[in-house]
Amino acid sequence: MAPGNVSGPRKGATALEVLEGVDLRGKSILITGGNQGIGFETARALVLKDAHVTIACRNIPAGEAAKTTIAKEKPGAKITLIQLDLTDLTSVEACAQRFIDSGLPLHVLILNAGVYNPNSRVTDAGFETTFQVNHLAQFYLTKLLTDCLTSSAPSRVVVVSSDAYRMVRSLTPRQVTWEKFSPTHENNVNSALKAYGLSKFANVLFAAELNRRLSPMGVTAYSLHPGVVDTAISRNTQLIQTFMCCCGCTTDSVEAGAATSVYVATTPELAQTHAGEYFRYCHPQHLTAPASNAENAAKLWALSEEMMDHYFTTGNGE
């Protein structure tokens, strides 16, 4: 089925409007960065529809505040908090292990957390921070939770990307390199906006390749643009907002920003018709040529594996 042929909600619909009539009892969902912004509204909408939502976030006090706010609307709400700092790969490992130890199934994994760094930095693991937080750490989290996803099938992974991926106008598999996506040398560092665009481009490729690998086991994957929303990321720079406006994007409410995430996370028929695709305003979209290149997606997966192997072999990982 061609992009655009699926009948999704109207543009501007809120997350709760998308979920009208949906019953998520018995569903277990983990979301990264679910304590604020789009992530909070996504978690809130899913909990209000009776899902058991695990919020994985860096700031536990903020997570507790989010949990309290939702519980006021939904007495008896099923919400679990797990600490997750995506700049620290040992925290990723601990988060995954805590979820595994909980014994909960994993019907939906929503990779929502993201960062925009005005100044390029390198994490303790040796990767450029924007790339690690927005892609590599969540790639690693997904790998660690793959058994949970396959044993809970049918299940799905939702990757919150951005139309900022379009900043990568051309790319061949030979250019999918460590230096391109995660430069760490001062004379080869990406600008903040370029680093953000590359990480969002990586999100799209990751979702496509993950779907190719896991869909035979009942796990489908999707990427999406949530809209331009006044969140902590967009407030960090006017450049992102300016770029999005040039792409024809309008500013959306947080409630509308979460709509595509919950739509892709819960609409059953997408698994048969639009698995692996990229969504915007609850509708599948045509990707740019470099983003739809299956060789680029496979090469990024291999690069991500290489980076994780390096992390372990250099003594950063146990």
N, C-alpha and C positions, 0 to 999 in steps of 0.2 A: 504494500500500500504506500502511495507516495506521501511525503510530508504534506500536512495541511488537510488531508482527507479524513482525519479523525475528528469526531465531533466532541470538542472539549467545552468547558465553561467559557462564558463571555470574558473578554478582556476587562480587567478591573475587579473581577469577582474576588471575594475574600476567601481565606482558607476555610472558614466555617461554612461559607456558602458552597464551596466545592464539595465539602463533606456532608452536605445535607442528605439525610436518609441513609448514611453509611454507618454501619455498626462494626466497631473494631474490637469487640470483646474477644479475648483470647489471643490477640496479636501482641507480640513483643517487639518493640522498636528501639533502636539505639541511635541517638543523634549527637554528633559532635558540635560543640558550641551552642548548646540549646538553652543557655542562660540569658541571652539577650538578643535583641534585634530580630531578624528573620527566624533565627533558630528558636528563640523563645516562642514566637507566634506559631511556628510549626509544631513545637512540642505541646503547646497549649491546646491547639486545635485537635491534635491526635488524642491527648488525654481526655478532652471533653467528649470524645467519641468512644471512650472506654478502652483505649489501648493502654498497655503497660509500657511506659516510656522511660528509658534510661538516658539521662542527660550526662554526657561526658564533657566536662569543662575544666578549664584551668583554675578559675576563681570559685572555690567551693562556697564561700559566704554569699557570692552573687547567685550561685546555683541554689542555695538554700532559700534565698529571697524569691527566686523564680518559682521554686516549688511551693512556697507558702502562698504566693499570689494565685497560682493555679488551683491549689487546694481550697482556697476560699470560694472559688467558682464551682468546684467539683468535690464535695465532701467524699472522702474515701478514695480520692484519686490515687492511681498506681504510678508513682514516680520514684525512680531510684537515681541517686547521684554517684558518679564515679569521677575521681580526679583525673584530668588529662591535660598535660602540657605538651603541645605538639612541637615545641622547640627542644624537647628532651625525649630521645627515643627510648630511654629506660622507662619513662612515664607511659609511653605508648604500650610497652610490654606489660607493665603493671596494670594498666587499664584493661587490656584484653584479657589478662589472667583473671582479674576480678569479675569480669563479665562471665567468663567461662565457668568460674567457680560458683557463680550464682545459680547455675543450672537452668537459667531461662533459655527458651528457644530464641532465635534471631530471625524474625520474619522480614524485617526491613532495617538496613543500615543506611542512615542518612549522613553523608559526609558534608556537613554544612559549614564547619569552622573555616575561617579564612583570615588573612592578615594583609595589610598594605604597609610596607615599611618605607617611610620617607628617606631613610638612610640605610644603605645596604649593610648587612651584618652577616657574620658567619656563626653558626651554632657550634656548640661543643663537639658535635659529631663531625664537623668540618664541611657542612653544606650551607649554601646561601639561605638565609632565614625564610624569605618569601617562598622559595621553592620547597623547602622542607615542610613548612607549616601547611601550605596550600595543596601540596601533592605528596611528597615522599613519605611523610609521617602517616598520612591517611592511607596511602598505598600499603604501608607496612601494617597498619591496624587491620585493614581488610584481609591481608594475607593471614594474619594471626587468627582472625575470626572466620576464615573460610570454612572450616569444619562445622562451625555453628550454623553458618548459612546453608550449607549443603544438607545438613541433617534436619534443617527446618523447612526445606523446600516444599512447595514453591515459595521462594523468597526473592528479595531484590535489593540492589544497592543503588542509592540515589546520590549523585555527585553534583553538588551545587557549584557550577562554573560561572561564567559571565560572558556576555557578548564582547568583553575585552579580549577574548581569545582571538578576535579578528585582527588584532594588532600584528599577529604573525601572518604576514601576507604571502610568504613563500617559504617553503621548507622541504628538503628532501631527506630521505632516511640517512644519508651520509652526514647531514647536518644535525642530527639528533645526538648531541654529544654532551659530555659533562660540562665542558667549557661554555656551551651555548646556554644550557638551562640552569647551571649552578656555578657560575664563575666565582672564584674566591680570591683572585689576585687583584690588587688595587688598580693595576693598569688594564684590567679586562672586565671590570665590574659593570653589570647592567644598571641602567637608570632604574629608579623605583618603579616607574610606570611600565617600562619594558619587562622588568622582572615579574610584575603582577600579570601582565598579558601572557607571558610565557607560562606562568603557573596555571592560569585559567585554560590555556591551550592544552597543557598537560592533562588537566581534568577531563577534557573532552576525549582525548586519545585514550586515557586510562579506562573510562567507562566503556568505550567501544571494544577495547581489547579484553577487558574483564568479562563483558558479555559474551564475546566469542569463546572464551575459555570455559566459562561456568554455565552458560545456558543449557548445554547438554545435561547438566546435573540439576536443572530446575532453578538456577539462580540467574536472574536477568539484571541488567544494569542500564542506567540512564544518566544523562547529564542535562543540565538546564541553566537557563538564565532567569534569575528571579525578578528582574526589573531593576530599575535604579531607585534605591530606597535610602532614606536618610538614616543610615546606621553608622556605627563607629568607623567602619572602613571608609565609607564615602566622605565622612567628615574630615578624614585625615588629609584629603587633597581635593582641590577643585578640578584637577586634571582628569580624574576618573569621570566625574560628572560631565565635564566638557566633552570628553571622548564619547560617552554614552549618548549625549544629546546629538552629536554629529552622526551617530548610528541610527538616529530616529527614535531613541528611547525617551520616554517621559518619566517623570518622577512618580513613584507609586507609594502607597501606604505600606507599612510593615505587614498589615493584614493581607493586602493584595500580594505583597512580595512573597509571602509563604504559600500562596495558592498553588503555584506550579509544583513546589516540593511535595505537598500533600496529595495533589492530583496524581503525580507520577508514582508516589509511594503506595497508593491505595487502589488505583483503577485496574481491575483484573485483566481486561481485554488488551491492555498495552503489551502484556507478555507475549501475546500471539501476533500482534500487528506492528509494534514499534520498539521492540527490545533493542537496546544498544544505541538508540537515537538521542538527539539533542532537542530539548523543548524550550519554548518561550511562550509565556502567557497560555500555558496548558495546551499548546499545539506543537507538534513536531516541526522542525525547521530544516531546510537545506543547509548543510555545512559548507564552509569554504573548501577549496580543493586540498590544501595541506592538512586540514582537520579531518577530512573524510578519507585520507590516504591510509589504508590498512597497514602498509609497510611502515609508515611513521608510527602508528600505534604499537605495532609489534616491537619496533626498535626502542620506543620509550619504555616499554615494559622490560626489555632486556637491560636497558640502561639503569632502570630503577633497581632491578635485581643486582646488577653490578655494584651499584652504590651501597646497597645493603650488605653485600659480601665484603666490600671494603670496610664498612663500619665494623663488622665482626672481626675481620682479619687484622685490623690495625689496633685491636685491643679496646676500642670504644664500647663494643658490645660483648657481653659475656657469652 
